[in-house]
Amino acid sequence: MATKTTNASELTRLINQLRQERQQHEAAIAEIDATFKAFGIVAPSSAGRGAGGKKGKKRADTEAPSKGKRRGRKPAADKRGSSRKAPWSRKFEMTGDQLIMTFVREKGGATTEDIRKHWEASGRRGKAENNLTLLVKGGKLKRSKLDSTQGRGSMYSIP
């Protein structure tokens, strides 16, 4: 019976200690908010927290950004109504797949290295290998490994 009483009193002591720590943290947050306000800084609000400090829905600005997405504002629309393009985006006359298919057709077959060099020479970013993989999977290109005497990589041809 003594252990139950001891456990209960220990639990009560821990709960009281946590309550005190919480009050100290709340006071510190209030002090930080006051400092922010004095300097005109907009502090993130404690929205999503109801009475008792229970968490509600996550706010968008507190979530970790997912891979591939950028945080911050969306590009502002210009006066004509269309949104601005990212500074690295470009328009090409033909798609990457068309560029590779035309190159392989004209050469009668090309190695990975030849296609990669042509890709870069045309001013494209990224890797041609991504498009090559999709073209092979789609049956538009045929891939055959090069012999060790010919070097590394593969030979691509029109099936």
C-alpha positions in Angstrom: 0.0 0.0 0.0 2.9 2.3 0.7 4.1 2.1 -2.9 0.7 3.2 -4.3 0.8 6.2 -2.1 4.4 6.9 -3.0 3.7 6.6 -6.7 0.6 8.8 -6.4 2.5 11.5 -4.5 5.4 11.3 -7.0 3.0 11.8 -9.8 1.3 14.7 -8.1 4.7 16.3 -7.5 5.7 15.9 -11.2 2.4 17.4 -12.4 2.8 20.4 -10.1 6.4 20.9 -11.3 5.2 20.7 -15.0 2.5 23.3 -14.3 5.1 25.7 -12.8 7.4 25.2 -15.8 4.5 25.8 -18.1 3.7 29.1 -16.3 7.3 30.2 -16.6 7.3 29.4 -20.3 4.1 31.3 -20.9 5.6 34.3 -19.0 8.7 34.1 -21.2 6.6 33.9 -24.4 4.6 37.0 -23.2 7.9 38.8 -22.7 9.2 37.8 -26.1 5.9 39.0 -27.7 6.2 42.3 -25.9 9.7 42.8 -27.2 8.6 41.9 -30.7 5.8 44.4 -30.5 8.2 47.2 -29.2 10.3 46.7 -32.3 7.4 46.4 -34.7 8.0 42.7 -35.4 5.0 40.6 -36.2 5.4 37.4 -34.1 3.7 34.2 -35.1 0.5 33.9 -33.2 -0.4 31.0 -31.1 -3.4 30.3 -33.4 -4.6 26.7 -33.4 -4.2 26.4 -29.7 -7.4 26.6 -27.7 -8.0 26.8 -23.9 -5.7 24.5 -22.0 -3.0 24.7 -24.7 -4.3 21.8 -26.7 -3.1 21.7 -30.2 -5.5 22.2 -33.1 -4.8 22.2 -36.8 -1.2 22.8 -37.8 -0.6 26.2 -39.3 1.0 26.3 -42.8 4.0 28.4 -41.7 5.0 25.9 -39.0 4.9 22.9 -41.2 8.1 21.7 -42.7 8.3 22.3 -46.5 7.9 19.2 -48.5 10.5 18.3 -51.0 10.3 20.2 -54.3 8.1 23.0 -52.9 9.4 26.4 -52.1 8.3 28.4 -49.1 7.4 32.0 -49.3 5.2 34.2 -51.4 3.9 33.2 -54.8 5.2 35.2 -57.7 3.2 38.4 -58.1 1.2 38.7 -61.3 2.4 41.5 -63.6 0.1 44.2 -65.0 -1.1 42.1 -67.9 -2.5 39.5 -65.6 0.0 36.6 -66.2 2.3 35.4 -63.5 6.0 36.0 -63.7 8.3 33.2 -64.8 11.0 32.0 -62.6 14.4 33.4 -63.7 15.8 30.0 -64.6 12.8 28.8 -66.7 13.2 28.9 -70.5 11.1 28.1 -73.5 12.4 25.9 -76.2 11.1 25.2 -79.7 10.9 21.5 -79.0 10.5 19.4 -76.0 13.4 17.4 -74.5 12.0 14.2 -75.8 11.7 15.6 -79.3 15.2 16.9 -79.1 16.6 13.4 -78.2 14.4 11.6 -80.7 15.5 13.9 -83.6 19.1 13.6 -82.6 19.1 9.8 -82.5 17.1 9.6 -85.8 19.6 12.0 -87.6 22.6 10.1 -86.3 21.1 6.6 -86.8 21.9 5.9 -83.2 23.7 7.7 -80.4 25.5 6.9 -77.1 24.5 8.3 -73.8 27.5 10.6 -73.8 26.6 11.9 -77.3 23.0 12.7 -76.2 24.2 14.3 -73.0 26.6 16.6 -74.8 23.9 17.5 -77.4 21.5 18.2 -74.5 24.0 20.6 -72.8 25.0 22.2 -76.1 21.3 23.1 -76.7 21.3 25.1 -73.4 19.1 22.8 -71.4 19.4 22.3 -67.7 19.0 19.0 -65.8 19.9 15.7 -67.2 19.1 14.1 -70.5 19.1 10.7 -68.8 15.8 11.4 -67.2 14.2 11.8 -70.6 16.1 8.8 -72.0 14.7 6.5 -69.3 11.1 7.6 -70.0 11.6 7.2 -73.8 13.0 3.7 -73.3 10.2 2.7 -70.9 7.6 4.1 -73.4 9.1 2.0 -76.2 10.1 5.0 -78.3 13.8 4.3 -78.0 15.7 1.0 -77.9 18.6 0.8 -75.5 21.6 -1.6 -75.8 24.7 -1.7 -73.6 28.0 -0.8 -75.1 30.8 -3.3 -75.2 33.6 -2.7 -72.7 35.8 -1.8 -75.7 33.4 1.0 -76.8 33.4 2.6 -73.3 30.7 3.2 -70.7 27.1 3.8 -71.2 24.5 2.6 -73.8 23.6 3.0 -77.4 20.2 4.3 -78.2 18.3 3.7 -81.5 14.9 4.0 -83.0 13.1 0.6 -82.7 
